[in-house]
Amino acid sequence: MTESQRGRPRPNLEDVAERAGVSRATVSRVVNGQASVAEGIRERVRQAIDELGYVPNQAARALMTNRSGAVALVASEPAARVFGDPFFSGIVRGVSLETNRAGLQLVLLMAQDFDDLERVKRFLKTSPVDGAMLISGHDGDGLPAELERLHTPYVIGGRPTHPRLVAPFVDNDNRAGARMATSHLVSIGRVRIATVTGPLDMSAGVDRLAGFRAALDGHFRDALVEEGDFTVRGGELATERLLERAPDLDALFAASDLMALGALTALRRAGRRVPEDVAVVGFDDNEFALTADPQLTTIRQNPMVQGRAMVRLYLACNRPDIEVAPEPEIPDLQGQDHLILPVSLVVRDSA
């Protein structure tokens, strides 16, 4: 800032109108993107804005339009997991990319316990956000109910867990992916197939277990199921518990790549070779699948595409005035209330 600029009042709509030789109302229509202004006049207003360095007052615009231009991304997980797990960081990247393209401001909120959830609810109640996107929701966290009460539009990343909750959502085909993973293990001749599930208060955990059960049909055994938490350590501990009950298991479907890494550690400690003694399949196909020893056979999903699709579904449901360019990996979501993204099996050395 130069000496002459210090203390100078910020240019306002009246200053722009005087410089462009138009009315204040005309400037307002140009600033707010309304189409009812001739192109020649619109260009004069834009030139005046550039010359004066005019910046719209966002608070005033929010009062006039009843929109702040901000949306919240709420993760019901601690920060270490959101940024340490490639799945969550991929969703954050996708949401950030698409909100930037739409001209929206992204607010990232993380809640790892009850007190954090209450803090997030207070923020959503009092802060000027137009909508929210929820990821990693757990049964009973109360966020969808709070947003419904506040009449705040939202989109969920993952199938809603509550059976009576009807909300727009974007999910990966978790059931189909788990069926593919388990069917692959069956096809290579494994017969004592166990699974480490995700948390069963989350739809991804429930749906991947359902796909595992469906692929085994009448050969499903409760004793070969152990709940995990989508972390490396959780996968390791769950696999140890499985080996205590079923030391002769010959295959394992871990419902995430991180848990599969933990499973490899537990199997190695128990003297079980992978894949000779125990075949292992994960879920995600993140960078850890390639650096594992042996490299993981896994189910590929694309969290960045899921994040982008969540924003596009939010726009389709709530901001049809914002145009988005076609995207080959994401269908047109106008008139839709959910999207299930396809997944695929990637065969490597572990199974």
C-alpha positions as CSV (number, residue, x, y, z in Angstrom):
1,M,0.0,0.0,0.0
2,T,1.4,3.4,-1.0
3,E,1.5,6.5,1.3
4,S,-1.3,8.1,-0.7
5,Q,-3.5,5.0,-0.4
6,R,-3.3,5.0,3.4
7,G,-6.4,6.4,5.1
8,R,-8.3,6.6,1.8
9,P,-11.8,5.2,2.2
10,R,-12.5,2.0,0.3
11,P,-14.3,2.7,-3.0
12,N,-18.0,1.8,-2.9
13,L,-20.8,1.3,-5.4
14,E,-21.5,5.0,-5.7
15,D,-17.8,5.6,-6.6
16,V,-18.0,3.0,-9.3
17,A,-21.3,4.3,-10.6
18,E,-19.9,7.8,-10.9
19,R,-16.7,6.6,-12.7
20,A,-18.7,4.5,-15.1
21,G,-21.5,7.1,-15.6
22,V,-24.3,4.7,-14.7
23,S,-26.7,4.3,-11.7
24,R,-25.8,2.5,-8.5
25,A,-28.4,-0.1,-9.3
26,T,-26.7,-0.9,-12.6
27,V,-23.4,-1.4,-10.8
28,S,-25.1,-3.7,-8.3
29,R,-26.6,-5.8,-11.2
30,V,-23.1,-6.2,-12.8
31,V,-21.4,-7.1,-9.5
32,N,-24.1,-9.7,-8.7
33,G,-23.8,-11.3,-12.2
34,Q,-27.3,-10.4,-13.4
35,A,-27.8,-10.7,-17.1
36,S,-30.1,-7.7,-17.6
37,V,-27.2,-5.2,-18.4
38,A,-26.1,-4.4,-22.0
39,E,-22.6,-5.7,-22.7
40,G,-21.2,-2.2,-23.5
41,I,-22.4,-0.8,-20.1
42,R,-21.2,-4.0,-18.4
43,E,-17.7,-3.4,-19.8
44,R,-17.7,0.2,-18.6
45,V,-18.6,-0.9,-15.1
46,R,-15.9,-3.6,-15.1
47,Q,-13.3,-1.0,-16.2
48,A,-14.4,1.3,-13.4
49,I,-14.1,-1.5,-10.9
50,D,-10.6,-2.3,-12.1
51,E,-9.5,1.4,-12.1
52,L,-10.8,2.0,-8.6
53,G,-9.9,-1.3,-7.1
54,Y,-13.4,-1.9,-5.9
55,V,-14.0,-5.1,-3.8
56,P,-17.6,-6.1,-3.1
57,N,-18.6,-6.0,0.6
58,Q,-19.3,-9.7,1.3
59,A,-21.3,-9.0,4.4
60,A,-23.6,-6.6,2.6
61,R,-23.9,-9.1,-0.3
62,A,-24.8,-11.9,2.1
63,L,-27.5,-9.7,3.6
64,M,-28.9,-8.9,0.2
65,T,-28.8,-12.4,-1.3
66,N,-29.3,-14.4,1.9
67,R,-26.1,-16.3,0.9
68,S,-22.6,-16.2,2.2
69,G,-21.0,-18.2,-0.5
70,A,-19.4,-20.5,2.1
71,V,-20.0,-24.2,2.6
72,A,-18.7,-26.4,5.4
73,L,-17.0,-29.8,5.0
74,V,-17.5,-31.7,8.3
75,A,-15.5,-34.8,9.1
76,S,-16.4,-36.8,12.1
77,E,-12.8,-37.8,12.7
78,P,-9.7,-36.4,14.3
79,A,-7.4,-34.2,12.2
80,A,-4.6,-36.7,12.2
81,R,-6.9,-39.3,10.5
82,V,-8.3,-36.8,8.0
83,F,-4.9,-35.8,6.8
84,G,-3.1,-39.1,7.4
85,D,-5.6,-41.4,5.6
86,P,-5.4,-41.0,1.8
87,F,-9.1,-41.7,1.5
88,F,-10.1,-38.6,3.5
89,S,-7.3,-36.4,2.1
90,G,-8.5,-37.3,-1.4
91,I,-12.1,-36.3,-0.6
92,V,-10.9,-33.0,0.9
93,R,-8.8,-32.3,-2.3
94,G,-11.8,-33.1,-4.5
95,V,-14.2,-30.9,-2.5
96,S,-11.7,-28.1,-2.4
97,L,-11.1,-28.3,-6.2
98,E,-14.8,-28.2,-7.0
99,T,-15.8,-25.4,-4.5
100,N,-12.9,-23.3,-5.9
101,R,-14.3,-23.8,-9.4
102,A,-17.8,-22.8,-8.3
103,G,-16.5,-19.7,-6.5
104,L,-17.5,-20.9,-3.1
105,Q,-15.5,-20.6,0.1
106,L,-14.8,-23.9,1.9
107,V,-14.8,-24.2,5.7
108,L,-13.2,-27.4,7.0
109,L,-14.5,-28.7,10.4
110,M,-13.3,-31.8,12.3
111,A,-15.0,-33.5,15.2
112,Q,-13.3,-36.4,17.0
113,D,-15.5,-36.6,20.1
114,F,-18.8,-35.5,21.7
115,D,-17.5,-32.1,22.7
116,D,-16.2,-31.4,19.2
117,L,-19.5,-32.4,17.7
118,E,-21.3,-30.0,20.0
119,R,-18.8,-27.2,19.0
120,V,-19.4,-28.0,15.3
121,K,-23.2,-27.8,15.8
122,R,-22.8,-24.4,17.5
123,F,-20.7,-23.2,14.7
124,L,-23.2,-24.3,12.1
125,K,-26.0,-22.7,14.0
126,T,-24.4,-19.3,14.3
127,S,-22.0,-19.0,11.3
128,P,-23.0,-17.8,7.9
129,V,-22.6,-21.0,5.9
130,D,-25.0,-21.8,3.1
131,G,-24.7,-25.5,3.3
132,A,-22.6,-28.5,4.5
133,M,-21.1,-31.7,3.3
134,L,-20.6,-34.5,5.8
135,I,-18.0,-37.3,5.6
136,S,-17.3,-40.2,7.9
137,G,-20.6,-40.0,9.7
138,H,-21.3,-42.4,12.6
139,D,-24.6,-43.5,14.0
140,G,-25.8,-41.1,16.6
141,D,-23.5,-38.2,15.8
142,G,-26.6,-36.0,15.3
143,L,-25.2,-33.8,12.6
144,P,-27.9,-34.6,9.9
145,A,-30.7,-34.0,12.4
146,E,-29.1,-30.7,13.5
147,L,-28.8,-29.5,9.9
148,E,-32.4,-30.5,9.2
149,R,-33.5,-28.5,12.2
150,L,-31.6,-25.5,11.0
151,H,-33.0,-25.9,7.4
152,T,-29.4,-26.0,6.2
153,P,-29.0,-27.9,2.9
154,Y,-26.4,-30.7,3.0
155,V,-24.9,-33.7,1.1
156,I,-23.5,-36.8,2.8
157,G,-20.4,-38.6,1.7
158,G,-21.5,-42.2,2.0
159,R,-24.9,-43.9,2.3
160,P,-26.9,-42.4,5.2
161,T,-26.8,-44.7,8.2
162,H,-30.2,-43.9,9.6
163,P,-32.9,-45.9,7.8
164,R,-35.4,-43.0,8.0
165,L,-33.0,-40.3,6.8
166,V,-33.6,-39.2,3.3
167,A,-30.7,-37.0,2.2
168,P,-28.6,-36.4,-0.9
169,F,-25.5,-38.6,-0.9
170,V,-22.5,-39.7,-2.9
171,D,-21.1,-43.1,-2.2
172,N,-18.8,-45.7,-3.7
173,D,-20.3,-49.1,-4.4
174,N,-19.0,-50.7,-1.2
175,R,-21.2,-53.8,-1.4
176,A,-20.1,-54.6,-4.9
177,G,-16.5,-54.0,-4.1
178,A,-16.6,-56.4,-1.1
179,R,-18.3,-59.0,-3.2
180,M,-15.5,-58.6,-5.9
181,A,-12.8,-58.9,-3.2
182,T,-14.3,-62.0,-1.6
183,S,-15.3,-63.7,-4.9
184,H,-11.7,-63.3,-6.0
185,L,-10.5,-65.1,-2.9
186,V,-13.0,-67.9,-3.5
187,S,-11.9,-68.1,-7.2
188,I,-8.2,-68.8,-6.2
189,G,-9.3,-71.7,-4.0
190,R,-9.4,-70.2,-0.5
191,V,-12.0,-71.8,1.8
192,R,-11.4,-70.3,5.3
193,I,-12.0,-66.7,4.4
194,A,-12.1,-64.1,7.2
195,T,-12.7,-60.4,7.2
196,V,-11.7,-57.4,9.3
197,T,-14.7,-55.0,8.9
198,G,-14.8,-51.3,9.2
199,P,-16.7,-49.7,12.1
200,L,-20.2,-51.1,12.0
201,D,-21.7,-47.7,13.0
202,M,-20.7,-46.4,9.6
203,S,-22.4,-47.3,6.3
204,A,-19.1,-48.3,4.6
205,G,-18.4,-50.8,7.3
206,V,-21.9,-52.2,7.2
207,D,-22.0,-52.4,3.4
208,R,-18.6,-54.0,3.0
209,L,-19.6,-56.7,5.5
210,A,-22.8,-57.2,3.6
211,G,-20.9,-57.7,0.3
212,F,-18.5,-60.1,2.0
213,R,-21.5,-62.2,3.4
214,A,-23.3,-62.2,0.0
215,A,-20.2,-63.5,-1.8
216,L,-19.7,-66.4,0.7
217,D,-23.4,-67.2,0.7
218,G,-23.9,-70.3,2.8
219,H,-20.2,-70.5,3.8
220,F,-20.3,-67.3,5.9
221,R,-19.1,-67.8,9.5
222,D,-19.6,-65.3,12.3
223,A,-16.4,-66.6,13.9
224,L,-14.4,-65.4,10.9
225,V,-15.6,-61.7,11.3
226,E,-13.7,-59.2,13.4
227,E,-14.5,-55.5,13.6
228,G,-11.8,-52.9,12.9
229,D,-11.6,-49.1,12.8
230,F,-10.0,-48.4,9.3
231,T,-6.5,-47.8,10.9
232,V,-3.3,-49.8,10.6
233,R,-3.2,-50.6,14.3
234,G,-6.9,-51.6,14.3
235,G,-6.3,-54.0,11.4
236,E,-3.3,-55.5,13.2
237,L,-5.2,-56.1,16.5
238,A,-8.3,-57.4,14.7
239,T,-6.2,-59.9,12.7
240,E,-4.5,-61.1,15.9
241,R,-8.0,-61.8,17.4
242,L,-9.0,-63.7,14.3
243,L,-5.8,-65.9,14.4
244,E,-6.5,-66.8,18.0
245,R,-10.0,-68.1,17.0
246,A,-9.2,-69.4,13.6
247,P,-5.4,-70.1,13.2
248,D,-6.1,-72.1,10.0
249,L,-7.7,-69.2,8.1
250,D,-6.3,-69.1,4.6
251,A,-7.6,-65.7,3.3
252,L,-8.5,-62.3,4.7
253,F,-10.5,-59.5,3.3
254,A,-9.6,-56.3,5.1
255,A,-12.2,-53.5,4.5
256,S,-9.5,-50.9,4.0
257,D,-5.9,-50.9,2.7
258,L,-4.6,-49.4,6.0
259,M,-6.2,-52.3,7.9
260,A,-4.7,-54.7,5.4
261,L,-1.2,-53.3,6.2
262,G,-1.9,-54.0,9.9
263,A,-3.0,-57.5,8.9
264,L,0.2,-58.1,7.1
265,T,2.1,-57.3,10.2
266,A,0.1,-59.6,12.4
267,L,0.3,-62.5,9.9
268,R,4.1,-62.0,9.6
269,R,4.4,-62.1,13.4
270,A,2.4,-65.3,13.5
271,G,4.7,-67.0,10.9
272,R,2.0,-66.9,8.2
273,R,3.2,-66.2,4.7
274,V,1.3,-64.0,2.3
275,P,0.0,-65.1,-0.1
276,E,1.2,-68.7,0.3
277,D,-0.5,-69.4,3.6
278,V,-3.0,-66.5,3.7
279,A,-4.2,-64.4,0.8
280,V,-5.0,-60.8,1.6
281,V,-7.3,-58.3,-0.2
282,G,-7.7,-54.7,0.9
283,F,-10.1,-51.9,-0.1
284,D,-9.2,-48.4,-1.4
285,D,-6.1,-48.8,-3.7
286,N,-4.2,-45.9,-2.1
287,E,-0.5,-45.4,-2.3
288,F,0.1,-47.8,0.6
289,A,-1.2,-50.7,-1.6
290,L,1.8,-50.3,-3.9
291,T,4.4,-49.9,-1.1
292,A,3.1,-52.9,0.9
293,D,5.2,-56.1,1.0
294,P,3.8,-57.9,-0.9
295,Q,1.9,-55.4,-3.0
296,L,-1.8,-55.5,-2.1
297,T,-4.6,-56.9,-4.2
298,T,-7.4,-54.4,-3.5
299,I,-10.6,-52.7,-4.5
300,R,-10.0,-49.4,-6.3
301,Q,-12.1,-46.4,-5.5
302,N,-11.5,-42.7,-6.3
303,P,-12.1,-40.4,-3.2
304,M,-11.2,-37.3,-5.2
305,V,-14.0,-38.0,-7.6
306,Q,-16.3,-38.6,-4.7
307,G,-15.4,-35.3,-3.2
308,R,-16.0,-33.5,-6.5
309,A,-19.3,-35.3,-7.0
310,M,-20.5,-34.3,-3.6
311,V,-20.0,-30.6,-4.5
312,R,-21.7,-31.1,-7.8
313,L,-24.7,-32.8,-6.2
314,Y,-24.9,-29.9,-3.6
315,L,-24.9,-27.4,-6.5
316,A,-27.5,-29.4,-8.5
317,C,-29.8,-29.5,-5.5
318,N,-29.3,-26.0,-4.1
319,R,-27.4,-23.7,-6.6
320,P,-28.7,-24.4,-10.1
321,D,-27.5,-20.9,-11.0
322,I,-23.9,-22.0,-10.8
323,E,-22.8,-23.8,-14.0
324,V,-20.3,-26.6,-14.0
325,A,-18.4,-28.0,-16.9
326,P,-19.1,-31.6,-18.0
327,E,-16.9,-34.1,-16.3
328,P,-16.4,-37.6,-17.8
329,E,-16.2,-39.4,-14.5
330,I,-19.3,-37.7,-13.0
331,P,-22.7,-37.8,-14.6
332,D,-25.1,-34.8,-14.9
333,L,-26.7,-34.7,-11.4
334,Q,-29.5,-32.2,-12.1
335,G,-32.7,-33.8,-10.7
336,Q,-30.8,-36.5,-8.9
337,D,-30.6,-37.1,-5.1
338,H,-27.7,-39.6,-5.0
339,L,-24.8,-41.1,-6.9
340,I,-23.1,-44.5,-6.5
341,L,-19.6,-44.5,-8.0
342,P,-18.3,-47.7,-9.5
343,V,-15.3,-49.6,-8.0
344,S,-13.0,-52.3,-9.5
345,L,-10.7,-55.1,-8.5
346,V,-6.9,-54.6,-8.8
347,V,-5.0,-57.9,-8.6
348,R,-1.4,-57.8,-7.3
349,D,0.8,-60.0,-5.3
350,S,-1.0,-60.5,-2.0
351,A,-3.8,-62.6,-3.4
